[in-house]
Amino acid sequence: MKLQGVHVLTTALLLAWPHSHAQSLPELIDEVLSTHPSVRSQRALGESAKDAVEGAKWQFYPTPSIGFEQVDTSKSDPNYPSYGDKNVTTLRLQQPLWTGGRLTAGLERAQAGVRVSQATLDGTRQDLALRVVQLYADWYGAGLKREAFAQSLKAHRTLQQQINRRIGGGVSPASDLTLLLGRAQQTEADLSAAQAQEQTAVGRLTQLLGHALSAHALASATSTPQSLEVAVQTLLERAQAQNPNVVKLQAQAQAAQADIASARADLQPEVYVRAESQYGSYSVPGSPTLSRFFVGVSSRLGAGLSSLTQVGAAQARFEAAQADIDSTRLSLGEQIQADYAQAQAGQGRIAALQASLESADNITRAWNRQFVAGRKTWPDVMNAVREQAQLQAQIADARAAQLLLNWRLAIVGQGLDGALASAQAQLAVRAQQPGELGELGEVGEVGEIGPLGGAGTASARAAIPLYAQSPGDAIELRMASHIDPLNLGVGMGASEPASAPKNSEGLW
């Protein structure tokens, strides 16, 4: 699916690449689930389990058998006289009439095996989906931090030009440039780390997919799952009812119950009927075909008291499976409640960080202006720029964590298929609304990602620009008369002035 518009966080180099098929998160999950070897392996095991059910059903049918014997004995053997036939063929057909529940237990155990296999497949798919979401969140957070540090590095370069002019004019000492270069090198190190993390996440996603994946394809269609407009208790109940691990344990408990019934059936006799046809006779040569019918009783007690021991062992396995179900449900409850609380708190955290970033941006401009006026020192300006980059990095981590929490709650609480279907449906709706960029930090929104420092709209970006596009623009922005440094940008307009005045020394 191609989403209209381009991810606002892609770099100029990525924007220059030829357009490729966008890879949204639901599409990545679908592709991994359709190609990963562990899914194919589990599906093959599922087919094997279905064949086991067919085999258990056939146990209710008669059992045919054929026997062929040839005798060679002494002439004095009274049981096999020399004048009889040397070869005897016997056809048998035996039908169980009553087994004490053994055949039914075998069928129930095979059917439980199918449910175990299907639940294991669902668990494998869910684990893979969560792995994709985790790697996707890692890539997303790293990309946001890369953009933040790149912008910070750009700001340092703009300030370097400014301080070089001041040093050349004899207004600032050379130590100011040394401080700036040291901070710029720290920013470059942070940028390199973010780039490495981003490349690592893309590489691991590539391994899961089994083919090359471009960062441009990822950046062209970023999405979050549907809104979780349900109470945490509802999510918990859904998860406890349909979670693959719970379903698997329930099926294993049913298999243990079938083992109990089968072990108890071994303590009871089995009633059967058998029909035979014999061709040839050891005592009567040329004898016609002989037909016989039998009704019999047989036992399956086993050696000593082994059957009783098997009943106790099966009962213990059943009790263990019941305890595992309760334990898994408790773990699910803890996970969902913790994720839900973090998702709710994350909304406020992102909003607070966003407001703090806007204030830090205004402070950076104000401190730069006051530095020129002699009311702030150069370290104050450097600290403001660093704080701005740190806030952007915190927002990146918070948004990546929010994406991970949203998807994990949707997958674990609502089921993988339901989460994918809902997310794909909302992506389709967003694709029909070009030009509308979504805010990643909000729970339940599907779409592209807004900028780090704005609300995802053009007006917001114009009202509170993070950095100018050129050194000259940056200087003009910081010297803009419509920015009140005392009120931290209150009354700031939506556009930048065309020029800014210089001081008496001809420096900005």
C-alpha positions in Angstrom: 0.0 0.0 0.0 1.4 3.4 -0.9 0.6 6.3 1.4 0.5 9.7 -0.3 3.0 12.2 1.1 6.5 11.6 2.3 7.7 11.1 5.8 8.7 14.5 7.1 11.7 13.1 8.9 13.5 11.7 5.8 16.7 13.5 5.0 17.3 15.5 1.8 19.4 12.6 0.4 16.5 10.1 1.0 14.0 12.5 -0.6 16.3 12.6 -3.7 16.1 8.8 -4.1 13.7 7.2 -6.6 10.4 6.4 -5.1 10.0 2.7 -4.0 7.1 0.8 -2.6 6.2 2.1 0.9 6.6 -0.5 3.7 4.1 0.3 6.5 4.3 -1.6 9.7 1.2 -3.8 9.0 2.7 -4.7 5.6 6.0 -5.6 7.2 4.3 -7.8 9.7 2.2 -9.5 7.0 5.3 -10.1 4.8 7.3 -11.6 7.7 4.4 -13.9 8.7 4.0 -15.1 5.2 7.7 -15.9 4.6 9.4 -16.7 7.8 10.7 -20.3 8.1 9.3 -20.8 11.6 5.8 -20.1 10.5 6.1 -22.6 7.6 7.6 -25.2 9.9 4.7 -24.8 12.4 2.1 -25.0 9.6 3.6 -28.3 8.5 3.4 -29.6 12.1 -0.2 -28.5 12.1 -0.9 -30.6 9.0 0.7 -33.5 10.8 -1.6 -33.0 13.8 -4.6 -33.0 11.5 -3.5 -36.3 10.0 -3.3 -37.7 13.6 -6.9 -36.8 14.1 -7.8 -38.8 10.9 -5.8 -41.7 12.3 -7.6 -41.6 15.6 -11.0 -41.6 13.8 -10.0 -44.7 11.9 -9.4 -46.6 15.2 -13.2 -46.9 15.4 -13.3 -49.0 12.3 -12.6 -52.7 12.0 -9.0 -53.8 11.8 -8.2 -56.1 8.9 -5.3 -58.5 9.0 -3.9 -61.3 6.9 -1.8 -64.2 7.9 0.1 -66.7 5.8 1.9 -69.7 7.3 3.9 -72.6 5.9 4.7 -75.6 8.1 7.5 -78.1 7.9 7.4 -80.7 10.6 8.2 -84.4 11.3 5.9 -87.1 10.1 5.1 -88.2 13.6 3.7 -84.8 14.7 0.0 -85.4 15.4 -1.0 -81.8 15.1 0.3 -81.4 11.6 -0.2 -84.7 9.7 1.9 -85.3 6.7 -1.2 -85.6 4.4 -2.5 -82.1 5.3 -1.9 -78.8 3.4 1.5 -77.2 4.0 0.3 -73.6 3.5 -2.6 -71.9 5.3 -3.9 -68.4 4.7 -6.2 -66.6 7.3 -8.1 -63.4 6.8 -9.3 -61.6 9.9 -11.5 -58.6 10.6 -11.7 -57.5 14.2 -14.1 -54.8 15.5 -13.9 -53.4 19.0 -17.3 -53.2 20.7 -16.4 -51.5 23.9 -13.0 -50.2 25.0 -13.9 -48.4 28.2 -13.4 -45.0 26.5 -9.9 -45.7 25.1 -10.8 -44.9 21.5 -12.7 -41.7 22.4 -9.8 -40.6 24.6 -7.4 -41.1 21.7 -9.6 -39.0 19.4 -9.9 -36.3 22.0 -6.1 -36.3 22.5 -5.5 -36.0 18.8 -8.0 -33.1 18.5 -6.3 -31.4 21.5 -3.0 -31.8 19.6 -4.5 -29.9 16.6 -5.5 -27.1 19.0 -2.0 -27.1 20.5 -0.5 -26.9 17.1 -2.7 -24.1 16.0 -2.1 -22.2 19.2 1.7 -22.7 18.8 1.4 -21.3 15.3 -0.5 -18.3 16.6 2.1 -17.8 19.3 4.9 -18.0 16.7 3.1 -15.4 14.6 2.5 -13.2 17.5 6.1 -13.4 18.7 7.3 -12.6 15.2 4.9 -9.6 15.0 6.2 -8.3 18.3 9.8 -8.7 17.1 8.9 -6.7 14.0 7.3 -4.0 16.1 10.2 -3.9 18.4 12.7 -3.5 15.6 10.5 -1.0 13.9 10.3 1.1 17.0 14.0 0.9 17.4 14.4 2.1 13.8 11.8 4.8 14.3 13.3 6.2 17.5 16.8 6.1 16.0 15.6 8.0 12.9 14.0 10.7 15.1 17.2 11.0 17.1 19.3 11.1 14.0 17.2 13.9 12.7 17.4 15.8 16.0 21.2 15.5 16.2 21.6 16.4 12.5 19.6 19.6 13.2 21.6 20.3 16.3 24.8 19.9 14.3 23.5 22.2 11.7 22.8 24.8 14.5 26.4 24.4 15.8 27.7 25.1 12.3 25.6 28.2 12.1 26.9 29.3 15.5 30.4 28.6 14.4 30.1 31.0 11.5 28.7 33.6 13.9 31.5 33.1 16.5 34.2 33.1 13.8 33.0 36.6 12.7 33.0 37.8 16.3 36.5 36.4 16.9 37.7 38.0 13.7 36.2 41.3 14.9 37.9 40.9 18.3 34.6 40.8 20.2 34.8 37.1 21.4 37.8 35.1 22.6 39.1 32.0 20.7 38.0 29.8 23.7 34.4 30.3 22.6 35.2 28.6 19.3 37.0 25.8 21.2 33.9 25.2 23.3 31.7 25.2 20.3 33.9 22.7 18.4 33.9 20.4 21.5 30.1 20.5 21.7 29.9 19.9 17.9 32.1 16.8 18.2 29.9 15.5 21.0 26.9 16.0 18.7 28.6 14.2 15.8 29.3 11.3 18.1 25.6 11.2 19.1 24.6 11.4 15.5 26.9 8.5 14.6 25.4 6.4 17.3 21.9 7.2 16.1 22.8 6.3 12.6 24.3 3.0 13.7 21.2 2.1 15.7 19.0 3.0 12.7 21.1 0.9 10.3 21.2 -2.0 12.8 17.4 -2.0 13.1 17.0 -1.9 9.3 19.5 -4.8 8.9 17.7 -6.9 11.5 14.4 -6.2 9.7 16.0 -7.2 6.5 17.0 -10.5 8.0 13.4 -11.2 9.2 12.1 -10.3 5.7 14.7 -12.3 3.9 15.3 -9.6 1.3 16.7 -6.1 1.1 14.7 -3.3 2.8 15.4 0.4 2.2 15.1 3.0 4.8 13.3 5.2 2.2 10.5 2.5 1.9 10.2 2.5 5.7 10.1 6.3 6.0 7.5 6.7 3.3 4.7 5.0 5.3 4.9 5.1 9.1 1.8 4.1 11.1 0.5 3.3 14.5 -2.3 0.9 15.4 -5.9 1.7 15.9 -7.0 3.6 19.0 -7.6 1.5 22.1 -10.9 2.9 23.1 -11.6 0.2 25.6 -10.9 -0.1 29.3 -7.9 -2.0 30.5 -10.2 -4.7 32.0 -11.7 -5.3 28.6 -8.3 -5.7 27.1 -7.3 -8.1 29.9 -10.4 -10.3 29.4 -9.8 -10.5 25.7 -6.2 -11.4 26.1 -6.9 -14.0 28.7 -9.5 -15.6 26.4 -7.6 -15.6 23.1 -3.9 -15.3 23.9 -2.1 -18.1 22.1 -0.2 -19.2 25.2 -3.4 -19.5 27.2 -5.2 -21.4 24.4 -2.2 -23.7 24.0 -2.2 -24.5 27.8 -5.9 -25.1 27.7 -5.5 -27.5 24.8 -2.6 -29.3 26.7 -4.9 -29.6 29.7 -7.6 -31.2 27.5 -4.9 -33.6 26.2 -4.0 -34.5 29.8 -7.7 -35.2 30.5 -7.7 -37.5 27.5 -4.6 -39.2 28.9 -6.4 -39.8 32.2 -9.4 -41.3 30.4 -7.1 -43.5 28.3 -5.1 -44.7 31.3 -8.3 -45.6 33.2 -9.6 -47.4 30.1 -6.6 -49.7 30.3 -7.8 -50.9 33.7 -11.0 -52.2 32.1 -11.5 -55.2 29.7 -12.0 -54.6 26.0 -14.9 -56.4 24.2 -14.5 -57.2 20.5 -15.9 -59.3 17.7 -13.7 -61.0 15.0 -14.5 -62.7 11.7 -12.0 -65.1 10.1 -11.7 -66.9 6.8 -9.2 -69.7 6.5 -7.9 -71.0 3.2 -6.2 -74.4 3.5 -6.0 -76.9 6.4 -3.1 -78.6 8.1 -5.2 -81.7 8.9 -7.6 -81.9 5.9 -6.1 -81.6 2.5 -8.2 -79.7 -0.1 -10.5 -78.4 2.6 -13.0 -75.7 1.5 -12.8 -72.1 2.9 -13.6 -72.1 6.6 -15.3 -69.0 8.2 -15.5 -68.4 11.9 -16.9 -65.6 14.2 -15.6 -64.8 17.6 -16.7 -62.6 20.5 -13.9 -62.1 23.0 -12.6 -60.1 25.9 -9.0 -58.9 26.4 -7.2 -56.8 29.0 -4.6 -54.1 28.7 -3.4 -54.0 32.3 0.3 -53.7 31.5 3.1 -54.9 33.7 2.4 -54.9 37.4 0.6 -51.8 38.6 1.9 -49.6 35.7 -1.6 -48.7 34.6 -2.4 -47.2 38.0 0.8 -45.3 37.8 -0.1 -43.9 34.4 -3.4 -42.7 35.8 -1.6 -40.8 38.5 0.9 -39.3 36.2 -1.8 -38.1 33.8 -3.7 -36.5 36.7 -0.6 -34.7 37.8 0.0 -33.4 34.2 -3.6 -32.1 34.1 -3.2 -30.2 37.4 0.1 -28.8 36.2 -1.5 -27.5 33.0 -4.3 -25.9 35.0 -1.7 -24.1 37.2 0.2 -23.0 34.1 -3.0 -21.4 32.7 -3.5 -19.4 35.9 0.1 -18.3 35.9 0.0 -17.2 32.3 -3.1 -15.2 32.9 -1.6 -13.5 35.8 1.5 -12.6 33.7 -0.8 -11.3 30.9 -2.6 -9.2 33.4 0.6 -7.7 34.7 1.9 -7.0 31.2 -1.3 -5.4 29.9 -1.9 -3.2 33.0 1.7 -2.0 32.9 1.7 -1.3 29.2 -1.7 0.4 29.5 -0.5 2.7 32.3 2.7 3.5 30.4 0.7 4.3 27.3 -1.6 6.6 29.1 1.3 8.3 30.9 3.2 8.5 27.7 0.6 10.8 26.2 1.2 13.4 28.9 5.0 12.9 28.8 5.2 13.6 25.1 2.9 16.7 25.4 5.1 18.0 28.2 8.3 17.3 26.4 6.8 19.0 23.3 5.9 22.1 25.3 9.4 22.1 26.9 11.0 21.8 23.5 9.1 24.9 22.2 10.2 26.8 25.3 13.8 25.6 24.8 13.7 26.7 21.2 12.6 30.2 22.2 15.2 30.3 24.9 17.9 29.4 22.5 17.0 32.3 20.2 16.6 34.7 23.2 19.9 33.6 24.7 21.7 34.2 21.4 20.3 37.7 21.1 21.2 38.5 24.7 24.7 37.1 24.1 25.1 39.6 21.3 23.8 42.3 23.7 26.3 41.2 26.4 23.7 39.9 28.8 24.4 36.2 28.3 27.7 34.2 28.0 28.7 31.9 25.2 28.4 28.8 27.5 24.8 29.9 28.1 24.1 29.8 24.4 25.9 26.4 24.1 23.9 24.9 27.0 20.7 26.1 25.4 21.5 24.4 22.1 22.5 21.2 23.9 19.3 21.2 26.0 17.3 21.6 22.9 18.9 18.5 21.2 18.5 16.5 24.4 14.8 17.3 24.5 14.5 16.2 20.9 16.2 13.0 21.7 13.9 12.4 24.7 10.9 13.1 22.5 12.2 10.5 20.0 12.6 7.9 22.7 9.1 8.7 24.0 7.5 8.5 20.6 9.2 5.2 19.8 8.1 3.8 23.2 4.6 5.0 22.5 4.5 3.2 19.2 5.8 0.0 20.7 3.3 0.1 23.6 0.3 0.9 21.2 1.1 -2.0 19.0 1.9 -4.4 21.8 -1.4 -3.6 23.5 -3.3 -4.0 20.2 -1.6 -7.4 19.4 -1.7 -8.9 22.9 -5.0 -7.4 24.0 -7.0 -7.6 20.8 -5.3 -10.4 18.8 -2.8 -10.2 16.0 -5.3 -10.6 13.1 -7.7 -8.0 14.6 -4.9 -5.5 15.1 -3.6 -5.9 11.6 -7.1 -5.7 10.0 -8.0 -2.5 11.9 -4.6 -0.9 11.2 -4.8 -1.7 7.5 -8.3 -0.3 7.3 -7.2 3.0 8.9 -4.2 3.2 6.7 -6.5 2.9 3.7 -8.6 5.8 5.1 -5.5 7.9 5.6 -4.3 7.1 2.1 -7.4 8.8 0.7 -6.6 12.0 2.7 -3.4 13.4 1.1 -1.5 16.1 2.9 -2.6 15.3 6.4 0.3 14.3 8.6 -0.5 12.4 11.8 1.1 12.8 15.2 2.9 9.6 16.1 2.7 10.2 19.9 -1.1 9.9 20.0 -2.6 6.6 20.8 -4.7 5.2 18.0 -3.8 7.4 15.1 -2.7 6.0 11.8 -0.7 8.0 9.3 2.6 9.6 8.7 4.8 11.2 11.3 4.8 14.9 12.2 7.9 16.9 12.9 9.8 16.6 16.2 9.0 20.1 17.4 5.6 20.8 15.9 2.1 19.6 15.8 2.4 18.1 12.4 1.0 21.0 10.4 2.5 23.6 8.1 1.3 26.5 10.3 2.9 25.1 13.4 6.2 24.6 11.6 6.1 28.2 10.4 5.1 29.5 13.8 7.8 27.7 15.8 10.7 26.8 13.4 13.3 24.7 15.1 16.2 25.7 12.8 16.6 27.9 9.8 17.5 26.5 6.4 20.6 28.5 5.9 23.1 30.3 8.2 21.8 33.7 7.1 18.2 32.7 7.9 19.3 31.4 11.3 21.0 34.7 12.2 17.9 36.6 11.0 15.7 34.4 13.0 17.6 34.9 16.2 17.7 38.7 15.7 14.1 38.9 14.7 12.5 41.9 16.3 9.1 40.2 16.6 10.5 37.7 19.2 10.4 39.0 22.7 13.3 37.4 24.6 11.8 38.3 28.0 8.5 36.5 27.2 10.2 33.6 25.3 8.6 34.2 22.0 5.1 35.3 23.0 3.6 37.1 20.0 6.0 35.4 17.5 4.6 35.7 14.0 4.3 33.0 11.3 7.0 34.2 9.1 10.6 35.3 9.3 11.8 38.9 8.5 13.7 39.5 5.4 16.7 41.0 7.2 18.1 41.7 10.6 20.2 44.7 11.8 23.8 44.4 12.6 25.5 45.9 15.6 27.9 48.8 15.5 30.8 46.6 14.8 29.2 45.1 11.7 28.7 41.7 13.4 25.5 39.8 13.9 
